[in-house]
């Protein structure tokens, strides 16, 4: 059978009554949908604003924490550098004192040896004056030859 013929016989469509009443129901549903979307958008914007404020507060807190950490780290680093420089300065002072002590001992030993050598030469000159004079002449000739060859 033909479906259009059966609809035509009843005189109206099977979609809920008259056309005016259907438009009114659709309009109400559309308005309710708009209101629901508007309310949902407002709530989402409010939530997003609240979340953004919380994020801003967290970021500021993190910035303060990092600033404090960097400050403490730089204080510790400068303290460590100061302690290391004092330790190095102490070691350098100790090394310089050791060198001074060693230099003083070396100078004292050299002075003593020179005095001993001079005393030995003097005693040799007193025991053998002729040999001392011959040695002095020989040293003089050697110095003269060395000075002559350079000029």
Rosetta blueprint (number, residue, H / E / L):
1 X L
2 X L
3 X H
4 X H
5 X H
6 X H
7 X H
8 X H
9 X H
10 X H
11 X L
12 X L
13 X L
14 X L
15 X L
16 X L
17 X L
18 X L
19 X H
20 X H
21 X H
22 X H
23 X H
24 X H
25 X H
26 X H
27 X H
28 X H
29 X H
30 X H
31 X H
32 X H
33 X H
34 X H
35 X H
36 X H
37 X H
38 X H
39 X H
40 X H
41 X H
42 X H
43 X H
44 X H
45 X H
46 X H
47 X H
48 X H
49 X H
50 X H
51 X H
52 X H
53 X H
54 X H
55 X H
56 X H
57 X H
58 X H
59 X H
60 X H
61 X H
62 X H
63 X H
64 X H
65 X H
66 X H
67 X H
68 X H
69 X H
70 X H
71 X H
72 X H
73 X H
74 X H
75 X H
76 X H
77 X H
78 X H
79 X H
80 X H
81 X H
82 X H
83 X H
84 X H
85 X H
86 X H
87 X H
88 X H
89 X H
90 X H
91 X H
92 X H
93 X H
94 X H
95 X H
96 X H
97 X H
98 X H
99 X H
100 X H
101 X H
102 X H
103 X H
104 X H
105 X H
106 X H
107 X H
108 X H
109 X H
110 X H
111 X H
112 X H
113 X H
114 X H
115 X H
116 X H
117 X H
118 X H
119 X H
120 X H
121 X H
122 X H
123 X H
124 X H
125 X H
126 X H
127 X H
128 X L
129 X H
130 X H
131 X H
132 X H
133 X H
134 X H
135 X H
136 X H
137 X H
138 X H
139 X H
140 X H
141 X H
142 X H
143 X H
144 X H
145 X H
146 X H
147 X H
148 X H
149 X H
150 X H
151 X L
